[in-house]
Amino acid sequence: MVQGTASSVGKSLLCAAFCRILRQDGYSVAPFKSQNMALNSFVTLDGSEMGRAQVMQAEAAGIDPMVEMNPILLKPTSDQGSQVVVMGRPIGNMAAMNYLNWKDELLPVIDQAYSKLSSAYDIIVIEGAGSPAEINLKQRDLVNMGLALRLQAPVLLVGDIDRGGVFASLYGTAVLLEPEERALLKGVIINKFRGDIKVLEPGLKQLEDLINLPVLGVVPMIRLNLDDEDSVTERFNTRAAGRGLKIQVVLLPRISNFTDFNPLELYEDVSLSYIREPRELDSPDLLILPGSKNTIEDLLHLREKGWEGPLKDYVAGGGLLAGICGGFQMLGQKILDPQGVESTRPEVPGFGFMPVETIMEAEKSTRQVEAIWRFRDSGFFSLMTGEEKVRGYEIHMGQTSYHGVKQPVYLTGSEQFEGAVNEAGNVFGTYLHGIFDNFNWTGKLLNSLRRRRGLPEINDHLPKNYRDYKEQEYDKLATVVRESLDMKKIYKVIEKGSDW
């Protein structure tokens, strides 16, 4: 089990590294996180929803993601509550205190999920959440030391040196553990190091003496294009720079599945940035409204921030505006919520770019999709020709009705269309998360943007799809982590378990 001194110290990435290393060494391995809190989620082949971090780790392990790897997913809807997803299905929204009082009922779910994985794989790499030293939460813990004790799993503790105070956080975490918890702690890892390790070595020796545990290694800061777990990411602080294409994403308060846009970072002439204020809108070649966990509240937030006028000016000036999932719903005439699924407001007007409207429903639509994107012969899409196969997945509460609008996505096998393009051909929306993972489709889109700007087309020498590219990234990750850690000691921990 990999635990951390705090959120975002790098647990998810290190678990992915361990999954890839163990796979390279001939073991069958699977990831597990009993409870995940994140707005980045994924839909499995059977239509179950799970956290994106365990999907990344499953990819690193070379296996298909399954909901047992993340049996409980919390998707924050406000500062005080979350939608609770159990074994891939939403069971409703809960306030934080109500959920804490209900946790014990989830232990059998966790036990069954873990049992299924442990019976099928040689090794399970377990990820904790936040910090095990949150003494106010220990009584009802089912994701950190509470789980480690339940499974008698040996624990490696990770600290982030880049944020500062790593020695204090590692020492303090170890001291705050109960004796039986402390007995499961087998070593510590320092993550995200920059600089000369010789400067660090005196502190490492002193830390080992203080906590009587080995420092199993120091992992350098690693910059790879892999999926982030949640909204605590450096990506949101980047700004467009340089020449070439400019793509901007409006950063919503409840943005979900921003991993949709990670593939755009691979193109050398594309600058991708996330913006919060209308004044940051900088005549991009493409402007994107992303997914949202609470579309209505985020739509109202954009209005309050003064986004409506700039968005309409941008479109009227010929800019290309795209909406993904919740962002797509915002592009229509109105959003209805008669059952109060997301909001106490029964009806909210959309931005009115297309003649579509959405009704929020309690039942969530989650499915993987194979489709054909049929490029249209008007407006922006007159620069794009032919048809392109695409894959993606849907995660949304609302159902959208279309009133004569052009629909670009043909869902193979269902004889249905989805998504929409406005009459002028410069606003389009789709429910398909992962649309940019389809490199052939994305390449045509970017070349169309280049032609509009008078730039030469580029046929990027990228892998066939994003998954192939990430395979290379997982191997790079494994190489760096393997070279940075004492893997012989870590294998001893695995072999001897809690007795080591």
VMD Tcl script that draws the C-alpha trace (Angstrom):
set ca {
  {0.00 0.00 0.00}
  {1.19 3.50 -0.90}
  {0.06 6.28 1.42}
  {1.04 9.95 1.46}
  {1.63 12.77 3.88}
  {-1.03 14.81 2.05}
  {-3.10 14.94 -1.12}
  {-1.21 15.36 -4.41}
  {2.16 14.16 -3.16}
  {2.33 11.76 -6.11}
  {0.70 8.59 -4.78}
  {-1.27 7.92 -7.95}
  {1.73 8.23 -10.24}
  {3.95 6.09 -8.01}
  {1.26 3.40 -7.86}
  {1.16 3.47 -11.66}
  {4.94 3.13 -11.70}
  {4.80 0.11 -9.38}
  {2.10 -1.45 -11.57}
  {4.28 -1.08 -14.66}
  {7.49 -2.26 -12.92}
  {5.80 -5.36 -11.50}
  {4.25 -6.10 -14.87}
  {7.67 -5.76 -16.53}
  {9.06 -8.20 -13.98}
  {6.50 -10.84 -14.91}
  {3.81 -10.44 -12.26}
  {0.10 -10.04 -12.83}
  {-0.80 -6.88 -10.96}
  {-3.88 -4.73 -10.38}
  {-4.48 -1.37 -8.67}
  {-6.97 -0.77 -5.86}
  {-8.29 2.34 -4.12}
  {-11.24 1.71 -1.87}
  {-12.49 5.29 -1.94}
  {-11.60 8.01 -4.38}
  {-12.71 11.65 -4.41}
  {-12.35 13.11 -7.88}
  {-14.27 14.66 -10.75}
  {-12.12 12.88 -13.32}
  {-13.86 9.60 -14.00}
  {-14.10 6.91 -16.66}
  {-16.66 4.42 -17.92}
  {-15.72 0.75 -18.14}
  {-16.88 -1.64 -20.85}
  {-19.92 -2.63 -18.77}
  {-20.95 1.00 -18.23}
  {-19.62 1.36 -14.67}
  {-18.09 4.65 -13.52}
  {-14.75 4.72 -11.67}
  {-11.95 7.11 -10.80}
  {-9.52 8.04 -13.55}
  {-6.43 7.39 -11.42}
  {-7.15 3.67 -11.18}
  {-7.79 3.59 -14.92}
  {-4.31 5.03 -15.44}
  {-2.85 2.44 -13.07}
  {-4.70 -0.39 -14.82}
  {-3.28 0.80 -18.13}
  {0.19 0.73 -16.59}
  {-0.50 -2.81 -15.39}
  {-1.57 -3.80 -18.91}
  {-5.12 -4.77 -17.95}
  {-8.61 -3.45 -18.61}
  {-10.02 -1.24 -15.86}
  {-12.80 -2.77 -13.78}
  {-14.95 -1.07 -11.16}
  {-13.61 -3.31 -8.37}
  {-10.39 -1.29 -8.58}
  {-12.30 1.73 -7.23}
  {-15.54 0.53 -5.58}
  {-16.42 3.93 -4.04}
  {-16.15 7.20 -5.93}
  {-17.11 10.57 -4.43}
  {-17.79 13.34 -6.94}
  {-18.02 16.70 -5.13}
  {-21.12 18.70 -6.02}
  {-20.47 21.47 -3.48}
  {-18.14 22.36 -0.62}
  {-20.31 20.29 1.72}
  {-21.41 17.27 -0.28}
  {-20.77 14.79 -3.06}
  {-22.49 12.42 -5.39}
  {-21.74 8.93 -4.07}
  {-20.97 6.28 -6.69}
  {-20.84 2.70 -5.37}
  {-19.60 -0.10 -7.64}
  {-19.97 2.16 -10.63}
  {-23.53 3.37 -10.01}
  {-24.62 6.65 -8.39}
  {-26.75 6.14 -5.30}
  {-27.43 9.83 -4.63}
  {-25.94 13.00 -3.17}
  {-24.81 13.12 0.46}
  {-23.61 15.79 2.84}
  {-20.18 15.10 4.32}
  {-21.42 14.25 7.83}
  {-24.16 11.97 6.52}
  {-21.60 10.07 4.49}
  {-19.24 9.70 7.47}
  {-22.06 8.15 9.48}
  {-22.86 5.73 6.64}
  {-19.34 4.51 5.91}
  {-19.54 1.27 7.90}
  {-22.15 -0.05 5.50}
  {-19.59 0.22 2.70}
  {-17.04 -2.15 4.28}
  {-18.63 -5.31 2.79}
  {-18.54 -3.64 -0.64}
  {-14.84 -2.89 -0.23}
  {-14.10 -6.40 1.04}
  {-15.85 -8.04 -1.90}
  {-14.15 -5.82 -4.46}
  {-10.70 -6.44 -3.01}
  {-11.34 -10.18 -2.70}
  {-12.22 -10.43 -6.38}
  {-9.01 -8.68 -7.39}
  {-6.76 -10.57 -4.97}
  {-8.04 -13.91 -6.24}
  {-7.19 -12.97 -9.83}
  {-3.81 -11.21 -9.55}
  {-0.41 -11.93 -8.00}
  {0.01 -8.49 -6.44}
  {-2.40 -5.66 -5.61}
  {-0.99 -2.12 -5.47}
  {-3.22 -0.19 -3.06}
  {-3.42 3.60 -3.04}
  {-4.39 5.60 0.02}
  {-6.12 8.99 0.01}
  {-4.93 12.27 1.50}
  {-3.06 11.55 4.73}
  {-3.33 8.68 7.27}
  {-2.63 11.20 10.05}
  {-6.00 12.96 9.84}
  {-6.75 12.17 13.46}
  {-10.33 13.49 13.22}
  {-11.19 10.87 10.59}
  {-9.40 7.79 11.94}
  {-12.44 6.25 13.61}
  {-14.25 5.76 10.32}
  {-11.26 5.38 8.01}
  {-11.70 2.90 5.17}
  {-9.05 4.10 2.73}
  {-5.79 4.62 4.68}
  {-4.59 2.84 7.83}
  {-8.07 1.52 8.53}
  {-7.86 -0.43 5.29}
  {-4.20 -1.35 5.78}
  {-5.04 -2.87 9.17}
  {-8.03 -4.68 7.72}
  {-5.87 -6.24 4.99}
  {-2.61 -6.34 6.98}
  {-0.98 -4.59 4.03}
  {2.57 -3.24 4.37}
  {2.67 0.51 3.79}
  {5.14 2.81 2.03}
  {4.78 6.49 2.96}
  {5.37 9.19 0.33}
  {6.28 12.83 0.96}
  {6.45 15.68 -1.56}
  {9.67 17.68 -1.22}
  {8.66 20.18 -3.90}
  {5.99 21.73 -1.66}
  {8.48 22.10 1.23}
  {8.61 20.65 4.74}
  {9.02 17.06 3.62}
  {11.04 15.96 6.66}
  {8.53 17.46 9.08}
  {5.57 15.95 7.21}
  {7.09 12.46 7.09}
  {8.16 12.60 10.74}
  {4.86 14.08 11.89}
  {2.82 11.50 10.01}
  {4.82 8.62 11.51}
  {4.49 10.04 15.04}
  {0.71 10.53 14.77}
  {0.11 6.89 13.85}
  {-1.12 4.43 16.46}
  {1.35 1.64 17.42}
  {-0.50 -1.02 15.39}
  {-0.58 1.35 12.39}
  {3.06 2.26 12.84}
  {3.95 -1.44 12.72}
  {2.67 -1.62 9.12}
  {4.89 1.26 7.97}
  {7.90 -0.25 6.20}
  {9.68 2.70 4.61}
  {9.38 6.19 3.20}
  {9.84 7.69 -0.25}
  {10.67 11.30 -1.05}
  {9.02 12.43 -4.26}
  {9.34 15.34 -6.74}
  {12.98 16.18 -5.96}
  {14.92 18.77 -7.96}
  {18.64 19.33 -7.56}
  {21.73 17.50 -6.29}
  {20.84 14.56 -4.06}
  {24.13 14.94 -2.16}
  {22.69 18.07 -0.56}
  {19.77 15.97 0.68}
  {21.70 12.98 2.04}
  {22.46 14.29 5.58}
  {18.75 14.89 6.11}
  {17.87 11.40 4.86}
  {20.14 9.76 7.43}
  {18.77 11.90 10.25}
  {15.18 11.12 9.21}
  {15.91 7.39 9.24}
  {17.30 7.68 12.78}
  {14.30 9.72 13.96}
  {11.57 7.40 12.64}
  {13.57 4.15 12.60}
  {12.53 3.42 9.04}
  {14.53 3.26 5.80}
  {14.30 5.92 3.13}
  {13.65 3.67 0.13}
  {14.59 6.30 -2.43}
  {14.27 9.81 -3.77}
  {12.23 10.16 -6.96}
  {12.97 13.20 -9.13}
  {10.32 15.53 -10.50}
  {8.89 13.66 -13.49}
  {7.07 15.46 -16.30}
  {5.01 13.02 -18.33}
  {1.75 13.39 -20.22}
  {-0.39 11.11 -18.08}
  {-3.81 11.67 -16.55}
  {-4.13 13.75 -13.38}
  {-6.41 12.43 -10.65}
  {-8.22 15.63 -9.78}
  {-8.22 19.40 -10.08}
  {-5.02 19.85 -8.05}
  {-2.87 20.03 -11.15}
  {-0.20 22.30 -12.57}
  {-2.00 22.23 -15.91}
  {-4.48 24.87 -14.77}
  {-1.69 27.38 -14.17}
  {-0.16 27.22 -17.65}
  {-0.77 30.00 -20.13}
  {-0.68 30.00 -23.91}
  {2.63 31.15 -25.34}
  {4.57 31.04 -28.56}
  {3.47 30.88 -32.16}
  {1.06 28.49 -33.77}
  {-2.41 27.44 -32.70}
  {-3.97 28.71 -29.50}
  {-6.59 26.66 -27.65}
  {-8.21 27.92 -24.46}
  {-10.41 26.00 -22.01}
  {-12.76 27.85 -19.67}
  {-11.94 26.65 -16.15}
  {-15.24 25.92 -14.42}
  {-15.48 25.73 -10.60}
  {-16.72 22.13 -10.89}
  {-14.77 21.11 -14.00}
  {-14.83 17.37 -14.62}
  {-12.80 15.15 -16.92}
  {-10.29 17.82 -17.88}
  {-8.14 14.87 -18.94}
  {-10.13 15.17 -22.20}
  {-7.68 17.87 -23.27}
  {-4.35 16.27 -22.31}
  {-3.76 14.92 -25.84}
  {-3.73 18.47 -27.22}
  {-0.52 19.09 -25.28}
  {1.34 16.66 -27.55}
  {1.26 18.90 -30.63}
  {4.31 21.14 -30.84}
  {2.53 24.10 -32.44}
  {-0.46 24.03 -30.06}
  {-0.58 26.19 -26.93}
  {-3.21 24.96 -24.47}
  {-4.28 27.06 -21.49}
  {-7.07 27.18 -18.91}
  {-8.71 30.56 -18.24}
  {-11.04 31.76 -15.49}
  {-11.96 35.33 -16.42}
  {-13.38 36.82 -19.65}
  {-10.43 39.25 -19.76}
  {-8.14 36.23 -20.28}
  {-9.90 35.36 -23.55}
  {-7.16 35.95 -26.12}
  {-8.66 35.33 -29.59}
  {-8.02 31.57 -29.49}
  {-8.34 29.38 -32.56}
  {-10.54 27.10 -30.47}
  {-12.40 27.86 -27.24}
  {-13.76 24.97 -25.19}
  {-16.43 24.75 -22.50}
  {-15.54 21.53 -20.64}
  {-17.56 19.04 -18.62}
  {-19.02 19.95 -15.24}
  {-20.27 18.02 -12.22}
  {-22.94 20.69 -11.75}
  {-23.78 22.17 -15.13}
  {-26.49 24.55 -13.90}
  {-24.44 26.09 -11.11}
  {-21.38 26.43 -13.35}
  {-23.52 28.04 -16.06}
  {-24.81 30.56 -13.51}
  {-21.22 31.15 -12.38}
  {-20.17 31.99 -15.95}
  {-23.03 34.46 -16.24}
  {-22.10 36.12 -12.96}
  {-18.50 36.40 -14.17}
  {-19.69 38.18 -17.31}
  {-18.88 35.43 -19.80}
  {-22.09 35.53 -21.87}
  {-21.26 38.67 -23.87}
  {-17.63 37.70 -24.67}
  {-18.72 34.20 -25.73}
  {-21.31 35.62 -28.12}
  {-18.84 38.17 -29.48}
  {-16.27 35.42 -30.01}
  {-18.75 33.28 -31.97}
  {-20.09 36.25 -33.94}
  {-16.51 37.04 -34.94}
  {-16.11 33.57 -36.44}
  {-14.34 31.87 -33.53}
  {-14.80 28.12 -33.09}
  {-16.56 27.24 -29.82}
  {-16.80 23.65 -28.61}
  {-18.73 22.22 -25.69}
  {-18.00 18.82 -24.14}
  {-20.71 17.15 -22.03}
  {-21.82 19.80 -19.50}
  {-20.28 22.45 -21.72}
  {-22.40 21.12 -24.58}
  {-25.55 21.42 -22.44}
  {-24.69 25.07 -21.75}
  {-24.63 25.83 -25.49}
  {-28.36 25.10 -25.90}
  {-31.52 27.11 -25.33}
  {-32.24 26.00 -21.79}
  {-31.57 23.42 -19.10}
  {-34.53 22.02 -17.15}
  {-34.18 20.38 -13.74}
  {-37.73 19.59 -12.53}
  {-36.53 16.89 -10.11}
  {-33.81 19.03 -8.51}
  {-31.06 16.64 -9.63}
  {-28.39 19.38 -9.72}
  {-30.05 22.56 -8.55}
  {-33.04 24.08 -6.81}
  {-33.73 26.07 -9.99}
  {-36.24 24.23 -12.21}
  {-35.16 26.03 -15.38}
  {-32.13 28.03 -16.47}
  {-31.58 29.58 -19.92}
  {-28.52 28.38 -21.81}
  {-26.27 30.52 -23.99}
  {-28.57 29.89 -26.96}
  {-26.06 28.98 -29.63}
  {-28.05 25.97 -30.84}
  {-31.72 24.86 -30.87}
  {-31.25 22.10 -28.29}
  {-32.45 21.78 -24.71}
  {-31.57 19.46 -21.86}
  {-33.68 17.93 -19.10}
  {-31.76 16.71 -16.03}
  {-32.74 13.21 -14.98}
  {-31.85 11.21 -11.90}
  {-30.57 8.26 -13.94}
  {-27.02 8.79 -15.14}
  {-25.99 7.79 -18.67}
  {-22.66 5.95 -18.61}
  {-21.42 4.02 -21.62}
  {-18.51 3.56 -23.96}
  {-19.22 4.64 -27.51}
  {-17.98 3.77 -30.97}
  {-19.11 6.31 -33.52}
  {-18.49 7.99 -36.84}
  {-17.97 11.74 -36.97}
  {-19.45 12.98 -40.23}
  {-17.93 16.31 -41.16}
  {-20.41 18.85 -42.43}
  {-20.27 20.93 -45.59}
  {-20.95 24.32 -44.04}
  {-19.09 26.95 -42.06}
  {-16.03 25.75 -40.22}
  {-16.61 22.12 -41.19}
  {-16.47 22.91 -44.90}
  {-12.70 22.77 -44.38}
  {-12.95 19.17 -43.16}
  {-13.94 16.32 -45.42}
  {-15.03 12.71 -45.15}
  {-15.86 10.57 -42.14}
  {-13.74 9.55 -39.20}
  {-14.21 6.71 -36.71}
  {-14.01 7.85 -33.10}
  {-14.24 6.25 -29.67}
  {-15.20 7.86 -26.40}
  {-17.43 7.53 -23.38}
  {-20.44 9.30 -21.94}
  {-21.02 10.34 -18.31}
  {-23.97 12.70 -17.89}
  {-27.22 13.15 -15.99}
  {-29.21 15.08 -18.61}
  {-30.96 14.02 -21.80}
  {-30.75 16.46 -24.71}
  {-33.44 16.92 -27.34}
  {-32.52 18.22 -30.79}
  {-34.79 20.43 -32.88}
  {-33.63 20.12 -36.47}
  {-30.01 20.88 -35.67}
  {-27.24 19.15 -37.61}
  {-25.84 16.20 -35.67}
  {-22.28 15.16 -36.47}
  {-21.85 11.95 -34.44}
  {-23.38 8.70 -35.68}
  {-23.40 6.09 -32.91}
  {-22.60 2.80 -34.57}
  {-24.81 -0.10 -33.57}
  {-27.65 2.06 -32.25}
  {-28.82 3.94 -35.38}
  {-28.67 7.16 -33.35}
  {-26.97 10.50 -33.72}
  {-25.73 12.78 -30.97}
  {-23.93 16.08 -30.64}
  {-24.76 19.19 -32.62}
  {-23.31 21.81 -34.98}
  {-24.91 25.24 -35.31}
  {-26.12 26.60 -38.64}
  {-23.07 28.82 -39.13}
  {-20.79 25.85 -38.55}
  {-18.60 27.37 -35.83}
  {-20.23 25.99 -32.66}
  {-20.31 22.28 -31.94}
  {-21.02 20.14 -28.94}
  {-20.76 16.48 -28.02}
  {-21.24 14.23 -25.02}
  {-18.16 12.20 -25.96}
  {-15.40 12.39 -23.41}
  {-12.06 11.34 -24.86}
  {-12.84 12.74 -28.31}
  {-9.34 14.24 -28.63}
  {-7.78 10.82 -27.88}
  {-8.66 9.95 -31.50}
  {-5.54 11.31 -33.19}
  {-6.86 11.03 -36.76}
  {-9.91 13.12 -35.85}
  {-7.86 15.57 -33.82}
  {-5.33 15.89 -36.64}
  {-8.07 16.87 -39.09}
  {-9.47 19.36 -36.61}
  {-6.08 20.99 -36.01}
  {-5.25 21.12 -39.71}
  {-8.56 22.84 -40.32}
  {-7.60 25.42 -37.70}
  {-4.20 25.84 -39.34}
  {-5.75 26.42 -42.77}
  {-8.01 29.10 -41.33}
  {-4.93 30.84 -39.99}
  {-2.98 30.43 -43.22}
  {-0.55 28.05 -41.54}
  {0.85 24.96 -43.23}
  {-0.75 21.64 -42.39}
  {1.19 19.29 -40.15}
  {1.01 15.52 -40.28}
  {2.24 14.77 -36.78}
  {4.24 11.60 -36.33}
  {2.25 10.48 -33.33}
  {1.21 6.94 -32.43}
  {-2.04 5.63 -33.87}
  {-3.94 6.67 -30.75}
  {-3.43 8.22 -27.33}
  {-3.27 4.83 -25.61}
  {-0.22 3.86 -27.69}
  {1.44 7.13 -26.74}
  {0.74 6.56 -23.04}
  {2.33 3.11 -23.22}
  {5.62 4.86 -23.99}
  {5.05 7.25 -21.08}
  {4.40 4.39 -18.63}
  {7.69 2.77 -19.65}
  {9.52 6.07 -19.08}
  {7.87 6.41 -15.68}
  {8.86 2.89 -14.68}
  {12.47 3.45 -15.74}
  {12.85 6.61 -13.64}
  {11.17 5.15 -10.55}
  {13.04 1.83 -10.80}
  {16.36 3.70 -10.94}
  {15.38 5.95 -8.02}
  {14.16 3.37 -5.50}
  {15.70 0.42 -3.70}
  {13.57 -2.16 -5.47}
  {15.28 -5.05 -3.68}
  {13.98 -3.77 -0.35}
  {10.56 -3.08 -1.83}
  {10.37 -6.65 -3.12}
  {11.21 -7.85 0.39}
  {8.30 -5.78 1.70}
  {6.03 -7.40 -0.90}
  {7.26 -10.91 -0.16}
  {7.15 -10.69 3.65}
  {4.17 -8.37 3.95}
  {3.32 -7.01 7.36}
  {5.88 -9.37 9.00}
  {8.88 -7.59 7.44}
}
mol new
graphics top color blue
foreach p $ca { graphics top sphere $p radius 0.5 }
foreach p [lrange $ca 0 end-1] q [lrange $ca 1 end] { graphics top cylinder $p $q radius 0.2 }
display resetview
